[in-house]
């Protein structure tokens, strides 16, 4: 993912708080924020229902509701002596997916999502390079504990990583900066799921385990053994993600909040969003790790749709090489392709 220069998000709490009070304060902020999000979203949705802007989805029967969209992006360019264009040939190819499968029977629910994005560009001067890479699986199982079926005891499992190696081409030879399970974020937690409507929910867990994994071998260095021509040592990529390069895994324990929205907000316009907040009790709990994924889908007909997907991420432990501090990561994709319904 690309990190825009100059963006720096840092949450700080005054040093007069003790470690215990800091953790409690962080949890309070997360819980209050989650409640506020739920109330505001429900208010907007209720108003829309009154004006018939949002219609109930009654097209699917049975305990499982599955669907989503697949988008394929293709661009091709040829030029000959065109002023301001240096590439004679360029070809771009990208594929994105946003799929879901949700089950409900009795007092039990099981919601699953798969989000993925991969794109390549081939130019005459630079050859083949990756321009997008993202893979995320999210699963939540819940059991309602009240008659209205708005509160459930739930467990979540989430895994996020990349498909293939990414490189820093400003270094010669090129330097690997990411790859499959480099890094990978795996999260598991138990908590309560607040579900005021069928399309919006907030999961709150005060006990969540998180593992940040960085597989260093092979190709972690531009030069053999990480020794630069001047004799200095090159930083292993694990340190870019706050992971001990010998252990390759950072074990964390903290609090987690996840807000989910999936609804047709206007006729033929659907919006899917998930906002995750995580506080690590063991290290700087006041600095939240943030992940926000969004997909806006404009349906043209039964098979054709336009989509815009954008992801934002921030982790205080991730410091890109060559910069002085953590950065906000952003990845956006505009696509046209097929809508898959199951």
Secondary structure as UniProt FT lines:
FT   STRAND          2..3
FT   TURN            5..6
FT   TURN            15..16
FT   HELIX           19..50
FT   TURN            51..52
FT   STRAND          64..78
FT   TURN            83..84
FT   STRAND          89..105
FT   TURN            106..107
FT   STRAND          108..123
FT   TURN            124..126
FT   STRAND          127..144
FT   TURN            147..148
FT   STRAND          151..161
FT   STRAND          166..168
FT   TURN            169..170
FT   STRAND          175..179
FT   TURN            180..181
FT   STRAND          182..197
FT   TURN            198..199
FT   STRAND          200..214
FT   HELIX           224..226
FT   TURN            229..230
FT   HELIX           237..240
FT   TURN            241..242
FT   TURN            245..247
FT   STRAND          249..266
FT   TURN            267..268
FT   STRAND          269..280
FT   TURN            281..282
FT   TURN            285..286
FT   STRAND          289..299
FT   STRAND          304..314
FT   TURN            316..317
FT   TURN            321..322
FT   STRAND          329..338
//
